[in-house]
Amino acid sequence: MNPAKTGAKRCAIYTRKSTEEGLEQEFNTLDAQRDAGEAYIASQQHEGWVCLPERYDDGGFSGANTERPALQRLLGDIERGRVDAVVIYKVDRLSRSLLDFAKLMEVFDRHEVAFVSVTQQFNTATSMGRLILNVLLSFAQFEREMIAERTRDKIAAARKKGRWSGGMPPLGYEVAPGGGKLVVHAEEAAQVREIFRLYVREQSLLTTAQELNRRGWRTKQWTTKKGRRRGGVLWDKSRVHRILTSVVYLGQVTYKGTAYDGVHEPLIDAATFERARALLEEGRVAGSSALRNRHGFLLRGMLRCGACATGMSASWTTRRGKVYRYYRCDATVRRGAGACPVGAISAEAIEQFIVARVRDAATSPEVIEQALSQVAEDRAERRDALAREEQQIGAAYRRCREEAGNLLDALAQPGASAGRFAPERLGELKTQAAQLQARRAEVRGELATLQGANVGMQEVRAALALFEPVWDVLGATERARIVRLLLEEVRYDGAGGEVTLSFYPLGIRQLAEEAAEAKADEAAP
C-alpha cells in the first residue's frame, strides 16, 4: 500500500460545466462546485483529509464522454499515485454515461482511490457508499449487456438481409462509402479468381500458396479507423483455404453457420466454387499426399450424389486380402445411412461406365463444340486478366522505385542517420522489385502465347481420340489426371440408376494442347 494512505488522505476536487456560458464571471459555477468540495473535505479533517491545491476544472465540456483535459490530467495523477480521493459536487459532474462512470470507478478502485459526491451523500470510503456503488455498477453491467444484445441483433438483422456488418473486408472487396455493403475491388477480384484457378489446376494448397508468394502477391491489407495496418502478409495453406471456402465469393454472407444471399456481387461462379470445395473435401478425407489416391479412384472430387446434391467420397475396405472400392454419399458418412437413399456405389462399376461414355464422346460434335466455345470464352477472360495484372505490376514497380528513391534522398541529407530500418526496407524493396519484374516477364510471355495459340475442332477431336488407344496402358495416376481434365462433374442418382456427365471444356483444351505438343515433338528432327 502507498505509505501516504496511512496518513493524510490527499483529495482532488473535480468540477465540470457543459457550456462556457457564465465562466467569465468572477465567481462562476466551477468555483461554487469547488467551494462545496473544499467544505466537505474540511468536515473530514479529523479523518486526515486534505485538499490538494491543483485545480481540475473542465469548463465547456460535455459529460457524455471522458475526452476532457482536466479529467485526463486527474486520471494521470491517479495513475502516478498522487491522489487518494476524488471529490465532486454531483455524480453527473464526473460522467453522464453509466458505462463511463463504471470504467472510472474501476480505475479508482484499482488505485485504492475513494470517490465522494458531496450533495448525494455518496462516499466509497464508507460501507454504505460501497453498497450504492455496487448497485450503480450492477446497472452499468446490465446496460453493457443490453448494448451487446442490441449490437448482436443488429448484426444478425444485417447479415440476414445480406448486408455487411463491419470489420475487415475480404480480399476482392472494399466497404462501400456508406457502409453496410461490399463493393468489388477490381485488382483484388482478379487475384481471387486466379487463386481459385490455380488451386483447381494444381490441387494443392501449398503449391498454390507458394506460387502466390513467388508472384509477390500478399494477403488483404487494410487500415483500421484507428490507423492500425492489418494483413499484407505472405500466403500459406490456411490463408488459401480460407479464400477457397468463403461463401462471400458466391455473393453470400453468413451468420451463425447459415448462409444468406448478399447484396454484393459474387466473384466466383458456383461450378468453380463447388469444384474447389470438392477437391478440398477429397484431400481432407484422403489424408496425406502419399496416400491420397493409392487405390486409383478416377472420380475423386467430381462425383456427386444426385439425390441430395452432396459429394461422394472415395472409400475402401479389405476382406480376405482383397480391396473393395466404393464411393459413398457424404450425407450418409456424416449423419448415418438414413440421411440419403443413395448410400454407396461400387467404384469399379461406375468408373467402367464413365470410361465407356467418354470413349463415345470422342465422336460427339456437341461435346467438341461446347469445348471450343468455352475455350474461346476462357481465352478472352484470361487475356483480359493478364492485361490488368500487367498494368498493376507496372504501377507496383513504380511505387517501389519511388519509395526507394525517397529513402535514398533522405539518407543523403546532411546529418541523416541510416539506423536499422532504412537498409532493411531498401533490401525489401529491391527483392519486391525483382519479383515484380520476373512476374511481368511471365505475364508477357503468357499473353504472347495466348495471342498465337489457337485450338480448333481438329485438335479437340484428336485429343479425345487419343483416349481410346492409350487408356489401357496408362497408370492409375495418369488415368485419374486424364479423367479430371475431361470431366467437370459426374452425378449419380441411385434411385433411377442414372449417371449424368458434365464435360470440362478447359481440361479438354489442355489435353488438346498436350496432344499438339506431343505431335510436334514427334515431328521434330
Secondary structure per residue as TSV (DSSP state, phi and psi in degrees):
chain	resnum	aa	ss	phi	psi
A	1	M	-	360.0	147.3
A	2	N	-	-61.9	129.9
A	3	P	G	-58.5	-30.7
A	4	A	G	-61.8	-22.9
A	5	K	G	-81.5	-7.9
A	6	T	G	-88.4	-11.6
A	7	G	S	-119.8	-118.1
A	8	A	-	-65.8	141.4
A	9	K	E	-100.3	108.5
A	10	R	E	-78.1	120.5
A	11	C	E	-111.6	128.4
A	12	A	E	-104.7	133.4
A	13	I	E	-101.1	124.2
A	14	Y	E	-108.7	132.1
A	15	T	E	-128.1	153.2
A	16	R	E	-153.3	146.4
A	17	K	E	-139.4	135.1
A	18	S	S	-67.3	-34.6
A	19	T	S	-118.1	166.2
A	20	E	-	-89.6	-2.1
A	21	E	T	-61.5	126.3
A	22	G	T	85.3	-5.1
A	23	L	T	-71.1	-17.5
A	24	E	T	-75.8	-11.1
A	25	Q	S	-69.0	154.2
A	26	E	S	-62.3	-38.4
A	27	F	S	-125.8	103.1
A	28	N	-	-109.0	-174.8
A	29	T	H	-64.0	-31.2
A	30	L	H	-66.0	-38.5
A	31	D	H	-64.9	-39.7
A	32	A	H	-63.9	-42.4
A	33	Q	H	-62.5	-39.6
A	34	R	H	-68.4	-39.7
A	35	D	H	-59.2	-42.1
A	36	A	H	-63.4	-40.1
A	37	G	H	-66.0	-42.2
A	38	E	H	-63.7	-39.1
A	39	A	H	-63.2	-40.9
A	40	Y	H	-65.3	-43.6
A	41	I	H	-61.7	-39.9
A	42	A	H	-61.9	-34.9
A	43	S	H	-70.0	-17.9
A	44	Q	T	-104.8	17.5
A	45	Q	G	-60.1	-31.8
A	46	H	G	-66.5	-19.3
A	47	E	G	-90.8	2.6
A	48	G	T	89.7	14.5
A	49	W	E	-76.3	133.2
A	50	V	E	-131.9	145.0
A	51	C	E	-89.7	127.3
A	52	L	-	-73.7	143.6
A	53	P	S	-73.3	-22.6
A	54	E	-	-62.8	139.4
A	55	R	-	-103.0	134.8
A	56	Y	E	-119.9	81.3
A	57	D	E	-113.8	121.4
A	58	D	E	-109.4	94.9
A	59	G	E	-96.0	125.2
A	60	G	T	85.0	27.6
A	61	F	-	-126.0	136.0
A	62	S	-	-72.9	152.6
A	63	G	S	-92.1	8.1
A	64	A	S	-75.0	-17.2
A	65	N	S	-144.4	179.2
A	66	T	S	-105.4	9.9
A	67	E	-	-81.6	73.0
A	68	R	-	-131.3	132.6
A	69	P	H	-60.2	-45.7
A	70	A	H	-67.6	-39.0
A	71	L	H	-63.7	-43.4
A	72	Q	H	-64.1	-36.5
A	73	R	H	-65.3	-40.3
A	74	L	H	-62.6	-45.1
A	75	L	H	-62.5	-37.1
A	76	G	H	-63.4	-41.4
A	77	D	H	-67.1	-34.7
A	78	I	H	-63.5	-45.3
A	79	E	H	-58.9	-35.3
A	80	R	T	-84.9	3.1
A	81	G	T	76.7	26.8
A	82	R	-	-96.9	-5.0
A	83	V	-	-129.9	137.0
A	84	D	S	-109.6	-19.9
A	85	A	E	-152.6	145.4
A	86	V	E	-114.3	126.5
A	87	V	E	-115.9	130.9
A	88	I	E	-132.8	167.0
A	89	Y	S	-76.4	-49.2
A	90	K	S	-141.6	157.0
A	91	V	H	-57.7	-38.5
A	92	D	H	-70.1	-11.1
A	93	R	H	-69.7	-31.6
A	94	L	H	-77.7	-46.5
A	95	S	-	-164.5	144.0
A	96	R	S	-97.3	-3.1
A	97	S	-	-102.7	123.9
A	98	L	H	-63.1	-36.7
A	99	L	H	-67.6	-43.6
A	100	D	H	-63.5	-39.3
A	101	F	H	-60.3	-43.4
A	102	A	H	-62.9	-40.2
A	103	K	H	-65.2	-40.2
A	104	L	H	-64.9	-38.6
A	105	M	H	-64.4	-33.7
A	106	E	H	-64.0	-40.0
A	107	V	H	-64.4	-46.7
A	108	F	H	-59.4	-45.6
A	109	D	H	-65.1	-38.9
A	110	R	H	-62.0	-32.3
A	111	H	T	-104.1	12.9
A	112	E	T	56.5	44.8
A	113	V	-	-103.9	126.5
A	114	A	E	-77.1	157.3
A	115	F	E	-130.0	130.5
A	116	V	E	-130.4	129.7
A	117	S	E	-107.7	113.9
A	118	V	G	-61.3	-49.4
A	119	T	G	-83.5	-8.9
A	120	Q	G	-113.5	11.2
A	121	Q	T	51.1	47.0
A	122	F	E	-115.3	113.3
A	123	N	E	-143.4	110.8
A	124	T	T	-74.6	-2.2
A	125	A	T	-78.9	-10.9
A	126	T	S	-110.6	161.1
A	127	S	H	-64.7	-39.2
A	128	M	H	-65.3	-40.8
A	129	G	H	-62.7	-39.7
A	130	R	H	-67.2	-34.6
A	131	L	H	-63.3	-46.6
A	132	I	H	-61.9	-41.0
A	133	L	H	-60.8	-42.9
A	134	N	H	-62.4	-36.9
A	135	V	H	-64.1	-46.5
A	136	L	H	-61.1	-42.3
A	137	L	H	-66.8	-32.2
A	138	S	H	-64.1	-41.6
A	139	F	H	-64.6	-37.6
A	140	A	H	-63.5	-42.1
A	141	Q	H	-62.9	-41.0
A	142	F	H	-60.5	-43.2
A	143	E	H	-65.1	-39.3
A	144	R	H	-60.5	-44.7
A	145	E	H	-66.3	-36.9
A	146	M	H	-64.9	-42.4
A	147	I	H	-62.9	-43.2
A	148	A	H	-62.6	-40.7
A	149	E	H	-65.5	-43.0
A	150	R	H	-63.8	-37.4
A	151	T	H	-64.5	-44.3
A	152	R	H	-62.5	-41.7
A	153	D	H	-63.2	-39.6
A	154	K	H	-65.6	-42.6
A	155	I	H	-63.7	-44.0
A	156	A	H	-60.7	-44.6
A	157	A	H	-63.5	-41.5
A	158	A	H	-64.6	-44.4
A	159	R	H	-65.5	-40.9
A	160	K	H	-66.8	-23.9
A	161	K	T	-89.0	3.0
A	162	G	T	82.6	16.1
A	163	R	-	-97.8	157.6
A	164	W	-	-84.3	128.6
A	165	S	-	-101.0	14.7
A	166	G	S	110.1	171.8
A	167	G	S	97.3	-176.0
A	168	M	S	-68.4	123.5
A	169	P	-	-70.5	153.7
A	170	P	-	-74.8	161.6
A	171	L	T	-54.9	133.9
A	172	G	T	101.9	-10.5
A	173	Y	E	-135.5	161.7
A	174	E	E	-136.8	160.6
A	175	V	E	-80.2	133.8
A	176	A	-	-59.4	150.7
A	177	P	T	-51.1	-38.1
A	178	G	T	-82.8	-4.9
A	179	G	S	76.9	170.5
A	180	G	S	81.3	-0.6
A	181	K	S	-152.3	144.2
A	182	L	E	-94.6	138.9
A	183	V	E	-121.9	151.9
A	184	V	E	-71.4	133.2
A	185	H	-	-99.3	107.8
A	186	A	H	-55.3	-47.3
A	187	E	H	-64.2	-46.0
A	188	E	H	-69.7	-33.6
A	189	A	H	-61.1	-38.9
A	190	A	H	-63.5	-36.4
A	191	Q	H	-67.3	-40.5
A	192	V	H	-60.3	-46.9
A	193	R	H	-61.7	-37.1
A	194	E	H	-69.1	-35.1
A	195	I	H	-61.8	-45.2
A	196	F	H	-63.5	-43.0
A	197	R	H	-62.6	-43.6
A	198	L	H	-63.7	-44.0
A	199	Y	H	-66.6	-43.2
A	200	V	H	-61.2	-35.1
A	201	R	H	-75.4	-46.3
A	202	E	H	-85.3	-29.3
A	203	Q	-	57.0	36.3
A	204	S	-	-148.8	123.6
A	205	L	H	-65.2	-42.4
A	206	L	H	-65.3	-45.3
A	207	T	H	-62.4	-40.4
A	208	T	H	-63.0	-45.7
A	209	A	H	-61.8	-42.2
A	210	Q	H	-63.3	-39.2
A	211	E	H	-67.0	-40.4
A	212	L	H	-62.6	-42.4
A	213	N	H	-67.7	-37.0
A	214	R	H	-62.6	-33.4
A	215	R	T	-77.3	-7.1
A	216	G	T	84.3	12.5
A	217	W	-	-79.5	150.6
A	218	R	-	-130.9	166.6
A	219	T	-	-69.3	173.1
A	220	K	-	-55.1	131.5
A	221	Q	E	-111.8	133.4
A	222	W	E	-145.5	144.0
A	223	T	E	-111.1	125.0
A	224	T	-	-73.6	171.6
A	225	K	T	-62.5	-25.7
A	226	K	T	-86.7	4.7
A	227	G	S	86.6	7.7
A	228	R	-	-84.8	134.7
A	229	R	E	-92.6	132.1
A	230	R	E	-124.9	152.2
A	231	G	E	77.5	-156.4
A	232	G	-	71.3	32.5
A	233	V	-	-111.2	174.3
A	234	L	-	-65.6	152.7
A	235	W	-	-80.0	146.3
A	236	D	-	-139.3	-178.5
A	237	K	H	-59.9	-43.6
A	238	S	H	-67.1	-36.4
A	239	R	H	-70.6	-37.8
A	240	V	H	-65.1	-43.0
A	241	H	H	-59.2	-39.5
A	242	R	H	-62.5	-39.1
A	243	I	H	-65.5	-46.9
A	244	L	H	-67.8	-21.5
A	245	T	T	-107.2	2.9
A	246	S	-	-84.3	117.2
A	247	V	G	-73.1	-5.0
A	248	V	G	-60.4	-28.6
A	249	Y	G	-76.6	-9.9
A	250	L	G	-93.1	2.9
A	251	G	T	85.8	26.4
A	252	Q	E	-122.0	162.1
A	253	V	E	-127.5	157.1
A	254	T	E	-119.9	150.5
A	255	Y	E	-146.2	117.8
A	256	K	T	52.3	45.5
A	257	G	T	83.8	-3.9
A	258	T	E	-106.3	134.2
A	259	A	E	-93.7	138.9
A	260	Y	E	-126.5	146.8
A	261	D	E	-62.2	128.5
A	262	G	-	-90.6	170.6
A	263	V	S	-97.0	4.5
A	264	H	S	-99.3	165.5
A	265	E	-	-81.2	132.3
A	266	P	-	-71.4	153.2
A	267	L	S	-106.2	-21.2
A	268	I	S	-125.9	136.7
A	269	D	-	-75.7	157.8
A	270	A	H	-61.2	-36.6
A	271	A	H	-64.9	-44.1
A	272	T	H	-65.9	-42.9
A	273	F	H	-62.4	-43.8
A	274	E	H	-68.0	-35.8
A	275	R	H	-64.2	-43.6
A	276	A	H	-64.2	-41.8
A	277	R	H	-62.1	-43.1
A	278	A	H	-64.0	-40.2
A	279	L	H	-64.6	-40.5
A	280	L	H	-63.5	-42.9
A	281	E	H	-64.6	-42.9
A	282	E	H	-64.7	-40.2
A	283	G	H	-63.8	-37.8
A	284	R	H	-67.3	-44.1
A	285	V	H	-70.0	-38.6
A	286	A	H	-76.1	-24.3
A	287	G	-	91.3	-142.9
A	288	S	S	-67.4	159.6
A	289	S	T	-62.8	-29.7
A	290	A	T	-66.7	-30.9
A	291	L	T	-105.3	4.1
A	292	R	T	-59.1	-39.5
A	293	N	T	-142.1	45.9
A	294	R	T	-69.2	-17.5
A	295	H	T	-101.3	12.6
A	296	G	-	66.6	39.9
A	297	F	-	-70.7	124.5
A	298	L	S	-81.7	-31.2
A	299	L	S	-104.7	19.0
A	300	R	T	-59.5	123.4
A	301	G	T	87.9	-4.0
A	302	M	T	-128.6	-9.3
A	303	L	E	-86.8	129.2
A	304	R	E	-127.5	151.1
A	305	C	E	-79.6	125.0
A	306	G	T	-74.2	-19.3
A	307	A	T	-80.7	-42.8
A	308	C	T	-121.0	1.8
A	309	A	-	67.0	14.5
A	310	T	-	-93.4	171.7
A	311	G	B	-74.4	165.0
A	312	M	E	-121.0	118.3
A	313	S	E	-93.5	148.9
A	314	A	E	-73.8	137.3
A	315	S	E	-149.5	164.9
A	316	W	E	-153.8	162.9
A	317	T	E	-143.1	157.1
A	318	T	E	-121.1	126.0
A	319	R	E	-132.3	124.2
A	320	R	T	54.0	40.6
A	321	G	T	80.9	-0.9
A	322	K	E	-108.0	138.6
A	323	V	E	-91.4	128.1
A	324	Y	E	-111.6	122.0
A	325	R	E	-102.2	141.7
A	326	Y	E	-139.1	161.9
A	327	Y	E	-115.9	124.7
A	328	R	E	-113.2	139.6
A	329	C	E	-63.7	129.2
A	330	D	H	-60.6	-30.7
A	331	A	H	-62.6	-40.0
A	332	T	H	-73.3	-30.3
A	333	V	H	-65.8	-40.8
A	334	R	H	-84.3	-38.2
A	335	R	H	-120.2	4.5
A	336	G	-	100.8	168.4
A	337	A	G	-61.1	-29.1
A	338	G	G	-77.0	-4.7
A	339	A	G	-74.2	-23.5
A	340	C	-	-155.3	140.5
A	341	P	S	-73.0	-14.9
A	342	V	-	-74.2	-50.4
A	343	G	-	71.6	-105.6
A	344	A	E	-136.9	161.0
A	345	I	E	-139.1	146.5
A	346	S	E	-61.4	127.4
A	347	A	H	-63.5	-40.4
A	348	E	H	-62.6	-41.6
A	349	A	H	-65.4	-49.5
A	350	I	H	-72.6	-32.3
A	351	E	H	-67.6	-39.7
A	352	Q	H	-63.3	-39.9
A	353	F	H	-63.1	-44.0
A	354	I	H	-64.5	-43.9
A	355	V	H	-60.0	-41.9
A	356	A	H	-62.9	-41.2
A	357	R	H	-64.7	-39.5
A	358	V	H	-65.9	-38.7
A	359	R	H	-61.9	-39.5
A	360	D	H	-66.4	-34.0
A	361	A	H	-69.1	-17.1
A	362	A	T	-60.1	-24.0
A	363	T	T	-109.1	13.7
A	364	S	-	-90.2	115.0
A	365	P	H	-61.7	-33.2
A	366	E	H	-63.2	-44.9
A	367	V	H	-62.5	-42.4
A	368	I	H	-66.3	-42.9
A	369	E	H	-62.6	-42.3
A	370	Q	H	-61.9	-42.0
A	371	A	H	-63.1	-44.7
A	372	L	H	-64.2	-41.0
A	373	S	H	-62.5	-44.5
A	374	Q	H	-68.0	-36.4
A	375	V	H	-60.8	-45.2
A	376	A	H	-62.8	-42.5
A	377	E	H	-65.5	-44.4
A	378	D	H	-64.6	-38.6
A	379	R	H	-61.8	-42.7
A	380	A	H	-65.7	-43.7
A	381	E	H	-63.5	-41.9
A	382	R	H	-66.2	-39.7
A	383	R	H	-63.1	-43.2
A	384	D	H	-64.5	-41.6
A	385	A	H	-64.4	-40.8
A	386	L	H	-67.0	-38.5
A	387	A	H	-63.1	-41.2
A	388	R	H	-65.0	-41.7
A	389	E	H	-63.7	-37.7
A	390	E	H	-61.4	-40.4
A	391	Q	H	-64.7	-42.6
A	392	Q	H	-64.4	-39.7
A	393	I	H	-62.9	-42.4
A	394	G	H	-60.4	-43.1
A	395	A	H	-66.0	-42.4
A	396	A	H	-65.3	-38.0
A	397	Y	H	-64.8	-41.4
A	398	R	H	-64.5	-37.9
A	399	R	H	-64.2	-39.6
A	400	C	H	-61.0	-47.3
A	401	R	H	-61.4	-42.0
A	402	E	H	-65.4	-44.7
A	403	E	H	-64.9	-41.1
A	404	A	H	-63.3	-41.0
A	405	G	H	-62.5	-41.9
A	406	N	H	-63.9	-40.1
A	407	L	H	-63.8	-43.2
A	408	L	H	-65.8	-39.1
A	409	D	H	-62.2	-42.3
A	410	A	H	-64.6	-38.9
A	411	L	H	-70.0	-24.6
A	412	A	H	-78.8	-11.2
A	413	Q	S	-68.6	145.3
A	414	P	T	-57.9	132.2
A	415	G	T	80.6	2.3
A	416	A	-	-70.1	143.5
A	417	S	-	-113.7	128.0
A	418	A	-	-68.8	-36.7
A	419	G	T	62.5	-156.7
A	420	R	T	-100.6	-28.1
A	421	F	H	-70.0	-46.6
A	422	A	H	-58.8	-51.0
A	423	P	H	-60.8	-39.4
A	424	E	H	-62.6	-44.6
A	425	R	H	-66.1	-39.7
A	426	L	H	-61.8	-38.6
A	427	G	H	-64.3	-41.6
A	428	E	H	-61.8	-43.4
A	429	L	H	-65.3	-37.7
A	430	K	H	-63.8	-44.4
A	431	T	H	-63.7	-44.1
A	432	Q	H	-63.1	-41.3
A	433	A	H	-63.4	-40.1
A	434	A	H	-64.7	-40.7
A	435	Q	H	-63.1	-41.5
A	436	L	H	-65.2	-41.1
A	437	Q	H	-64.6	-41.4
A	438	A	H	-64.5	-42.7
A	439	R	H	-66.6	-37.7
A	440	R	H	-62.4	-38.1
A	441	A	H	-63.8	-40.6
A	442	E	H	-63.5	-44.6
A	443	V	H	-61.5	-45.1
A	444	R	H	-64.2	-37.2
A	445	G	H	-65.3	-42.2
A	446	E	H	-66.8	-37.3
A	447	L	H	-62.1	-42.2
A	448	A	H	-64.0	-39.2
A	449	T	H	-64.4	-43.1
A	450	L	H	-63.4	-36.4
A	451	Q	H	-66.8	-37.0
A	452	G	H	-91.7	-26.3
A	453	A	-	-78.3	145.6
A	454	N	-	-154.0	111.9
A	455	V	-	-96.6	120.5
A	456	G	-	-111.7	-173.5
A	457	M	H	-55.9	-42.0
A	458	Q	H	-65.3	-41.4
A	459	E	H	-66.7	-42.1
A	460	V	H	-64.3	-43.3
A	461	R	H	-62.2	-39.0
A	462	A	H	-65.8	-38.8
A	463	A	H	-63.8	-44.8
A	464	L	H	-67.2	-34.4
A	465	A	H	-67.4	-27.5
A	466	L	H	-64.4	-23.1
A	467	F	H	-57.2	-43.1
A	468	E	H	-64.3	-55.1
A	469	P	H	-73.9	-26.2
A	470	V	H	-98.2	-15.4
A	471	W	H	-56.6	-47.2
A	472	D	T	-67.7	-17.2
A	473	V	T	-103.3	-2.4
A	474	L	S	-79.1	150.7
A	475	G	-	-79.2	171.3
A	476	A	H	-60.9	-42.4
A	477	T	H	-64.2	-44.8
A	478	E	H	-70.0	-34.8
A	479	R	H	-61.1	-45.4
A	480	A	H	-61.9	-38.8
A	481	R	H	-65.1	-42.4
A	482	I	H	-64.0	-45.3
A	483	V	H	-62.6	-39.2
A	484	R	H	-66.9	-31.7
A	485	L	H	-71.3	-35.3
A	486	L	H	-83.8	-33.2
A	487	L	E	-115.4	137.3
A	488	E	E	-92.0	-39.2
A	489	E	E	-157.7	146.5
A	490	V	E	-127.7	128.1
A	491	R	E	-112.2	131.8
A	492	Y	E	-117.5	120.1
A	493	D	E	-103.5	102.6
A	494	G	T	-64.1	-31.6
A	495	A	T	-65.2	-47.9
A	496	G	T	-96.5	-5.6
A	497	G	T	69.7	20.9
A	498	E	E	-91.6	142.5
A	499	V	E	-124.4	126.5
A	500	T	E	-116.5	129.7
A	501	L	E	-106.6	137.6
A	502	S	E	-118.3	115.7
A	503	F	E	-75.3	153.1
A	504	Y	-	-107.1	94.2
A	505	P	H	-57.1	-38.1
A	506	L	H	-66.7	-34.9
A	507	G	H	-68.9	-38.8
A	508	I	H	-60.9	-40.0
A	509	R	H	-60.1	-44.6
A	510	Q	H	-63.9	-41.8
A	511	L	H	-63.5	-39.0
A	512	A	H	-63.8	-41.6
A	513	E	H	-65.0	-39.4
A	514	E	H	-63.4	-40.8
A	515	A	H	-63.9	-41.1
A	516	A	H	-64.8	-40.6
A	517	E	H	-65.1	-41.4
A	518	A	H	-63.5	-39.6
A	519	K	H	-65.5	-40.1
A	520	A	H	-65.8	-37.9
A	521	D	H	-64.7	-38.3
A	522	E	H	-66.5	-36.0
A	523	A	H	-77.3	-19.7
A	524	A	-	-68.4	143.2
A	525	P	-	-70.3	360.0
